[in-house]
Amino acid sequence: MIYAKGRYCFIHIPRTSGISICRAVMDQSMGESGPDMLLGDGFQRKFKLWRHSRALMIRKRVPDWDQIIRFAVMRNPWRICESSYHHFRGLSHDMNHPKIAQWRQMEFSEFVVDHYAFLQVGGGFWHHWCCDRDGNDIGVEALLFERFDWDRVQEILQIQVERPRVNGADSSPVVWTPEAEEFIRVRTVRDRERFNYPDSPK
C-alpha cells in the first residue's frame, strides 16, 4: 500500500502490478512530495498496517480517507491465482512466512485451496481488499490490469515516469482441476459480476 497525506491511498491487491506502482513512487517521489507510508514500512508497529492492508483497515487508520483518492488495480481472478503460484514457486527464500516453503512444494490445485481459503464464498479479491465487511463499496477507484491506464496512475500519484516492470512471475500453464476451479469460482462471484470476468480459467 501507499498513503500520501491529503493526496491518495493505493490499496495493493497481490499480483496486480502493485510493486511496479510502488517502485515508480520510490524512483521519483521520495523527496519532499513523497508518500507518508510506503508498503506499510515504518507505520506497521504504530498502526498495524502492512503491504497488503485491506481498505477497510486503512480507512480506520487514515484520518483523511474521505478527502483523498483511493484506488487499486484489479485483475482477472483466475490470473491472480496463477501468478501467485508462479511467484511463490520462484522465490528463493521464505520471506519469514511459515507457509511459503510449503506452497513452493504444492501442486497448483493444492496451492489454490490452501492459499485462498481466506476468500469468502460469494465474494472475491475486490470484495476482500476494497469493500467493507458486507461487500459494500467504500469509494475505491478500480483500475483494470487488462487495460492498464498508466496515465491515470501517474495523474493520481503526481509523477511522470515510465511504468517499471518488476516482480513479474512465470506465465507457464497450470493445471486447473475441477475441484480447484470450483473452489475459486464460488469465491470470486462478485469479482466476476462487477468486472465481467469469465466464470472459468479457460
C-alpha positions, 0 to 999 in steps of 0.5 A: 500500500501507499498513503500520501497525506491529503493526496491518495491511498493505493490499496495493493491487491497481490499480483496486480502490478502493485510493486511496479506502482510502488517502485515508480513512487520510490524512483521519483517521489521520495523527496519532499512530495513523497508518500507518508507510508510506503508498503506499510514500512515504518507505520506497521508497529504504530498502526498495524498496517502492512503491504497488503492492508485491506481498505477497510483497515486503512480507512480506520487508520487514515484520518483523511480517507474521505478527502483523498483518492483511493484506488487499486488495480484489479485483475482477472481472478483466475490470473491472480491465482496463477501468478501467485503460484508462479511467484511463490514457486520462484522465490528463493527464500521464505520471506519469514512466512511459515507457509511459503516453503510449503506452497513452493512444494504444492501442486497448483490445485493444492496451492489454490485451496490452501492459499485462498481459503481466506476468500469468502464464498460469494465474494472475491479479491475486490470484495476482500481488499476494497469493500467493507465487511458486507461487500459494500463499496467504500469509494475505491477507484478500480483500475483494470490490469487488462487495460492498464491506464498508466496515465491515470496512475501517474495523474493520481500519484503526481509523477511522470515516469515510465511504468517499471516492470518488476516482480513479474512471475512465470506465465507457464500453464497450470493445471486447473482441476475441477475441484480447484476451479470450483473452489475459486469460482464460488469465491470470486462471484462478485469479482466476476459480476462487477468486472465481467470476468469469465466464470472459468480459467479457460 
